[in-house]
Amino acid sequence: MSDRLKAYARAGVDVDLGNKVKAGLPTLLKTAHRPEVLGKVGSFGGLFRAAFPKMRDPVLVASIDGVGTKIKVAVLMNRHDTIGEDLVNHCVNDIAVLGAEPLFFLDYMASERLDPDRFRQIIDGMVRGCKKAGCALIGGETAQMPGIYHGADYDLVGTIVGVVDRAKIVDGKSIKPGDAIIGLTSSGLHTNGFSLAREILFNQLGYRLDASLGKGAVLGHELMRVHTLYLPQIRKARAKVKIKGMAHITGGGLIDNIPRVLPPDVNAEITLGTWPIPPIFKVLANAARIENEELHQVFNMGIGMVLIVAAKDAAKTVQLTRGKIIGRIVKGERKVVLK
């Protein structure tokens, strides 16, 4: 360790270790690349050549999000190889609902002290997610913040930037009564509802991470299932049918997220029982003394993405996405009604 940095290290920040760990990033990020990326990893800013010759009126779309208290479960399991992929997939899905293609991703990671193995696992997950989505990981920030974070706790945030031709933005304006609501199934909790889930599972029920949920499902594995990336299904559907609106079912569940894409004079009528419920939600529903509507407002309850199409396109959309028809659009006032 450099003599001039010993005081900083005693305060809890190991700059030399940080530099050593980050030195391997260029090799790690080679597969999360696009030809438009300029410059090199480690610069003060990521460079991306914004040229879109195939678009008449390109519009940039940006979003930022985290993975919430799912990190607590990752820490308990000492498993961090999927949490970075969760973050990328969540962010990509958020801009995909507007019709955008992801271009580049940046991350922010903060902890008390830098753990090289955990850092590598998280970055590996981000690289894997970016590669699957076809976007580049062009930069980030790794902060050591003793006094703010304690022990193994850390935080993880990501920013995604994508692009869509203005004429092809999916904005929900053409949604009307009679349209079909297609639900794409989730892998589980994804990255939302973990605060309530942990309270019910660990504090109320006293479950351990190795608890069986039946039919071969183990609690820890179910909680750590990767947030589904819906971009491939969306791309396939958009190539064949007109998607009028899309909603990523994150915090707020079906109840709060679908209205974000509805015109003011319609409701989304959701028919319960039209899709399979993952085991983790059945355990939570049986244990939680909360109303059915709140369950569908806190958790995704097995539906992670909603597409709204004309009734004539419903069967084709289901075939292309392997989704389920879970409801329809009716006259109303921009609400979700559970049937």
Buried (B, 14 or more C-beta within 10 A) or exposed (E): EEEEEEEBBEEEBBBEBBEEBBEEBEEBBEEBBBEBBEEEBEEEEBEBEEEBEEBEEBBEBEBEBBBBBBBBBBBBBEBBBBBBBBBBBBBBBBBBBBBBBBBBBBBBBBBBBBBEEBBBBBBBBBBBBBBBBBBBBBBBEBBBBEEEBEEBEBBBBBBBBBBBBEEBBBBBEEBBEEBBBBBBBBBBBBBBBBEBBBEBBBEEBEBEBEBEBEEEBBBBBBBBBBBBBBBEBBEBBBEEBEBBBBBBBBBBBBBBBBBBBBBEEBBBBBBBEBBEBBBBBBBBBEEBEBEEBEBBBBBBBBBBBBBBBBEEBBEEBBEBBEBBBBBBBBEBEBEBBBE
